[in-house]
Amino acid sequence: MPSRLPEWFRRPYRGAAARSRVDGVLKGLNLHTVCESAACPNKCECWARGTATFLILGNLCTRNCRFCAVGHGSPAPPDPDEPGRVARAAREMKLRFVVVTSVTRDDLPDGGATHFAATIRALHEILPDSQVEVLTPDFQGQEEPLRTVLAAGPAVFNHNLETCERLTPQIRSGADYRRSLGVLAAAARRADHGTAIKSGIMLGLGETEQETADLLRDLRDHGVTIVTIGQYLPPSPGHWPLDRYATPAEFIRWEDRARQEFGFTQVVSSPLARSSYLAETAASA
């Protein structure tokens, strides 16, 4: 396992005042973010730009994926006031593009879809000119929850495939590669009002180059038009071990292939790329 973090991961530490403002809004409204819960390496950069990715439905996941830093256990019931608080936070942060994700809630009959929809509607009500991107779990493959989320009118529907088919059973707790592709395909079929379909993958988990190519081809064949490609970084020694660091040149090469060979319309590919990194740019470019 590689031990030393390459120099290309180093970022300047700045924007303290802007980060403090974001932190104050989030704490004041008792909201979680994936930036903190998933130990995102881009937190300082994004918060310095005044953005954050909201994490709804609590801070404990019913699954325990081996790549993810979010805690797992038995979450509390959904907070009916949370959608409104997310909308107020987005207004205070003056967001025009709002990204909302959640922990996986296999304990709920609809997987939390109703709560997602309520959050989208609250954002549209308070910020009528804003766009919303949602990053959802797989809803255990059920189409009714998917319809509930899409009916609320997100600008972007995102569900991450994360890794290749061979590694999925070992890394993605309770997930299934083909089921996730089915969710994306169903979203592409049912999306209204120009909703874009998005997914994200990681390099450095032990996948081969051919498996990465197959993964991208599968995503495109199932209706995905926006893809993010980033470097896997183990949150702790107890998580899935790092296989390797992909170089910046490799990320550029995969971006070129994703666009030219597989036909994605938008690609965000870099060592520090994450699902919601530069989300507004990817959605509007």
C-alpha positions as CSV (number, residue, x, y, z in Angstrom):
1,M,0.0,0.0,0.0
2,P,1.5,3.4,-0.9
3,S,2.2,5.5,2.2
4,R,3.3,9.0,1.2
5,L,0.7,11.4,-0.2
6,P,1.9,12.8,-3.6
7,E,2.6,16.5,-3.8
8,W,-0.3,17.1,-6.2
9,F,-2.7,16.7,-3.3
10,R,-1.3,19.7,-1.4
11,R,-3.6,22.7,-1.4
12,P,-3.2,26.2,0.0
13,Y,-5.0,26.9,3.3
14,R,-6.9,30.1,2.9
15,G,-10.4,31.6,3.0
16,A,-10.8,31.4,6.7
17,A,-13.4,34.1,7.0
18,A,-15.6,32.5,4.3
19,R,-15.2,29.0,5.8
20,S,-16.2,30.4,9.2
21,R,-19.4,31.9,7.7
22,V,-20.4,28.5,6.2
23,D,-19.6,26.7,9.4
24,G,-21.8,29.2,11.4
25,V,-24.8,28.8,9.1
26,L,-24.6,25.0,9.2
27,K,-24.2,24.8,13.0
28,G,-26.8,27.5,13.5
29,L,-29.4,25.4,11.6
30,N,-28.1,22.0,13.0
31,L,-27.3,20.6,9.6
32,H,-24.8,17.9,8.4
33,T,-22.6,18.0,5.4
34,V,-20.9,15.3,3.5
35,C,-17.9,17.6,3.5
36,E,-17.4,16.9,7.2
37,S,-19.0,13.5,7.6
38,A,-17.2,11.9,4.7
39,A,-13.9,13.7,5.5
40,C,-13.8,15.3,2.0
41,P,-10.3,16.6,1.1
42,N,-12.0,19.6,-0.7
43,K,-13.8,20.9,2.3
44,C,-11.5,24.0,2.8
45,E,-11.6,24.9,-0.9
46,C,-15.4,24.5,-1.3
47,W,-16.3,26.2,2.0
48,A,-13.9,29.1,1.1
49,R,-16.0,29.5,-2.0
50,G,-19.2,29.5,0.2
51,T,-20.5,26.1,-0.9
52,A,-21.2,22.9,0.9
53,T,-23.0,19.6,0.1
54,F,-25.9,19.0,2.5
55,L,-26.2,15.5,4.1
56,I,-29.8,14.8,5.0
57,L,-31.6,12.0,6.9
58,G,-29.1,12.0,9.7
59,N,-25.5,11.3,10.1
60,L,-25.6,7.5,10.5
61,C,-25.8,5.1,7.5
62,T,-27.6,1.7,7.6
63,R,-24.8,0.3,5.4
64,N,-21.0,0.1,6.1
65,C,-19.2,0.6,2.8
66,R,-15.5,0.0,3.1
67,F,-14.4,3.1,1.3
68,C,-16.6,5.6,3.2
69,A,-15.9,7.7,6.3
70,V,-19.6,8.3,7.2
71,G,-20.6,6.5,10.4
72,H,-23.0,3.6,10.4
73,G,-25.5,2.3,12.9
74,S,-29.2,2.8,13.7
75,P,-30.3,6.3,12.5
76,A,-33.0,8.4,14.1
77,P,-36.3,8.9,12.3
78,P,-36.3,11.6,9.6
79,D,-36.6,15.2,10.9
80,P,-39.6,16.8,9.2
81,D,-38.1,20.2,9.7
82,E,-34.8,19.4,8.0
83,P,-35.9,20.2,4.4
84,G,-36.9,23.8,5.5
85,R,-33.6,24.2,7.3
86,V,-31.6,23.1,4.3
87,A,-33.5,25.7,2.2
88,R,-32.8,28.4,4.7
89,A,-29.2,27.6,4.8
90,A,-28.9,27.6,1.1
91,R,-30.6,31.1,1.1
92,E,-28.2,32.4,3.7
93,M,-25.2,31.0,1.7
94,K,-26.7,32.6,-1.4
95,L,-26.4,29.4,-3.4
96,R,-27.7,29.2,-6.9
97,F,-26.8,25.5,-7.3
98,V,-27.6,23.3,-4.3
99,V,-26.2,19.7,-3.9
100,V,-28.1,17.4,-1.5
101,T,-27.1,13.8,-0.6
102,S,-28.0,11.5,2.2
103,V,-26.9,8.5,4.2
104,T,-28.5,5.2,3.0
105,R,-31.7,4.5,4.9
106,D,-32.6,0.9,4.3
107,D,-34.7,1.1,7.4
108,L,-37.3,3.4,5.7
109,P,-39.9,1.9,3.3
110,D,-39.1,4.4,0.6
111,G,-35.4,4.7,1.5
112,G,-35.9,8.4,2.3
113,A,-37.2,9.4,-1.1
114,T,-40.1,11.4,0.3
115,H,-37.6,13.4,2.4
116,F,-35.4,14.1,-0.7
117,A,-38.5,15.3,-2.5
118,A,-39.5,17.6,0.4
119,T,-36.0,19.1,0.4
120,I,-36.1,19.7,-3.3
121,R,-39.5,21.4,-3.1
122,A,-38.4,23.5,-0.1
123,L,-35.4,24.7,-2.0
124,H,-37.5,25.6,-5.0
125,E,-39.9,27.5,-2.9
126,I,-37.4,29.6,-1.0
127,L,-34.9,29.9,-3.9
128,P,-37.0,29.7,-7.0
129,D,-34.1,30.5,-9.3
130,S,-31.8,27.9,-7.9
131,Q,-31.1,24.4,-9.3
132,V,-30.8,21.3,-7.2
133,E,-28.6,18.3,-7.6
134,V,-29.4,15.1,-5.6
135,L,-27.0,12.2,-4.9
136,T,-29.2,9.4,-3.8
137,P,-28.7,5.8,-2.6
138,D,-30.0,2.9,-4.7
139,F,-33.4,2.7,-2.9
140,Q,-32.8,-1.1,-3.1
141,G,-33.7,-0.9,-6.7
142,Q,-37.3,0.2,-6.2
143,E,-38.7,2.5,-8.9
144,E,-41.4,4.2,-6.9
145,P,-39.0,6.0,-4.6
146,L,-37.1,7.0,-7.7
147,R,-40.2,8.5,-9.3
148,T,-40.9,10.4,-6.1
149,V,-37.5,12.1,-6.2
150,L,-37.6,12.9,-9.9
151,A,-41.2,14.3,-9.7
152,A,-39.8,17.0,-7.4
153,G,-37.7,18.3,-10.3
154,P,-34.0,18.1,-9.6
155,A,-31.7,19.5,-12.2
156,V,-29.3,16.7,-11.8
157,F,-29.9,13.1,-10.5
158,N,-26.7,11.5,-9.3
159,H,-26.1,7.9,-8.1
160,N,-22.5,6.8,-7.7
161,L,-21.3,3.5,-9.1
162,E,-18.0,4.0,-7.3
163,T,-16.0,1.0,-8.6
164,C,-16.0,-1.9,-11.1
165,E,-18.3,-4.9,-11.0
166,R,-15.6,-7.3,-9.6
167,L,-14.8,-5.1,-6.5
168,T,-18.4,-3.9,-5.8
169,P,-19.4,-6.9,-3.5
170,Q,-16.3,-6.3,-1.3
171,I,-16.4,-2.5,-1.1
172,R,-20.0,-1.4,-1.4
173,S,-22.0,-2.7,1.5
174,G,-25.4,-4.0,0.5
175,A,-25.0,-2.7,-3.0
176,D,-25.1,-4.4,-6.4
177,Y,-23.4,-3.2,-9.5
178,R,-26.2,-4.2,-11.9
179,R,-28.8,-2.8,-9.6
180,S,-27.1,0.6,-9.5
181,L,-26.9,0.6,-13.3
182,G,-30.6,-0.2,-13.3
183,V,-31.3,2.8,-11.0
184,L,-29.4,5.1,-13.4
185,A,-31.1,3.7,-16.4
186,A,-34.6,4.1,-14.8
187,A,-33.7,7.6,-13.9
188,A,-32.7,8.4,-17.4
189,R,-36.0,6.9,-18.7
190,R,-38.2,8.8,-16.2
191,A,-36.3,12.1,-16.0
192,D,-38.4,15.1,-16.9
193,H,-37.7,18.8,-17.6
194,G,-34.2,18.1,-18.8
195,T,-32.9,16.4,-15.6
196,A,-29.3,15.3,-16.2
197,I,-28.1,11.9,-15.1
198,K,-24.7,11.7,-13.3
199,S,-22.5,9.2,-11.6
200,G,-19.0,9.0,-10.0
201,I,-16.2,6.5,-9.8
202,M,-12.8,6.3,-8.0
203,L,-9.4,5.1,-9.1
204,G,-6.9,3.3,-6.9
205,L,-9.2,0.6,-5.4
206,G,-7.5,-2.2,-7.3
207,E,-9.4,-2.0,-10.6
208,T,-7.6,-2.7,-13.9
209,E,-7.6,-0.3,-16.8
210,Q,-9.9,-2.5,-18.7
211,E,-12.3,-2.6,-15.8
212,T,-12.3,1.2,-15.6
213,A,-13.1,1.4,-19.4
214,D,-15.9,-1.2,-19.0
215,L,-17.3,0.8,-16.0
216,L,-17.4,4.0,-18.0
217,R,-19.0,2.2,-21.0
218,D,-21.6,0.7,-18.7
219,L,-22.5,4.1,-17.3
220,R,-22.8,5.7,-20.7
221,D,-24.9,2.8,-22.0
222,H,-27.3,3.2,-19.0
223,G,-28.0,6.9,-19.7
224,V,-25.4,8.7,-17.7
225,T,-24.1,12.0,-19.3
226,I,-22.0,13.5,-16.5
227,V,-19.3,11.6,-14.7
228,T,-16.8,12.4,-12.0
229,I,-13.5,10.5,-11.7
230,G,-11.4,10.9,-8.5
231,Q,-8.7,9.3,-6.4
232,Y,-9.7,6.9,-3.7
233,L,-8.2,8.0,-0.3
234,P,-8.7,5.5,2.6
235,P,-10.4,7.4,5.5
236,S,-8.6,5.2,8.0
237,P,-6.3,2.1,8.2
238,G,-9.5,0.0,8.9
239,H,-11.0,0.9,5.5
240,W,-10.4,-0.7,2.1
241,P,-6.6,-0.5,1.4
242,L,-5.3,1.9,-1.2
243,D,-3.9,0.1,-4.2
244,R,-2.1,3.0,-5.9
245,Y,-2.2,6.7,-6.6
246,A,-3.2,7.5,-10.2
247,T,-1.2,10.4,-11.6
248,P,-2.7,13.7,-12.8
249,A,-1.8,12.7,-16.4
250,E,-3.9,9.5,-16.0
251,F,-6.9,11.5,-14.9
252,I,-6.5,13.7,-18.0
253,R,-6.3,10.6,-20.2
254,W,-9.5,9.2,-18.6
255,E,-11.2,12.5,-19.1
256,D,-10.3,12.5,-22.8
257,R,-11.5,8.9,-23.2
258,A,-14.7,9.6,-21.3
259,R,-15.6,12.4,-23.7
260,Q,-14.2,11.2,-27.0
261,E,-14.6,7.4,-26.8
262,F,-17.6,7.0,-24.6
263,G,-19.5,10.2,-25.3
264,F,-20.0,11.8,-21.9
265,T,-21.1,15.4,-22.3
266,Q,-19.4,16.6,-19.0
267,V,-16.5,15.0,-17.1
268,V,-14.7,16.2,-13.9
269,S,-11.6,14.1,-13.6
270,S,-8.7,14.9,-11.2
271,P,-7.1,13.4,-8.1
272,L,-9.3,15.4,-5.8
273,A,-12.5,15.2,-7.8
274,R,-15.5,14.0,-5.8
275,S,-19.2,13.6,-6.6
276,S,-20.2,17.1,-5.9
277,Y,-16.9,18.8,-6.7
278,L,-17.5,21.7,-9.1
279,A,-21.1,20.4,-9.5
280,E,-22.5,23.6,-10.8
281,T,-19.8,23.9,-13.5
282,A,-20.3,20.3,-14.6
283,A,-24.1,20.7,-14.8
284,S,-24.0,24.0,-16.7
285,A,-21.0,23.7,-19.0
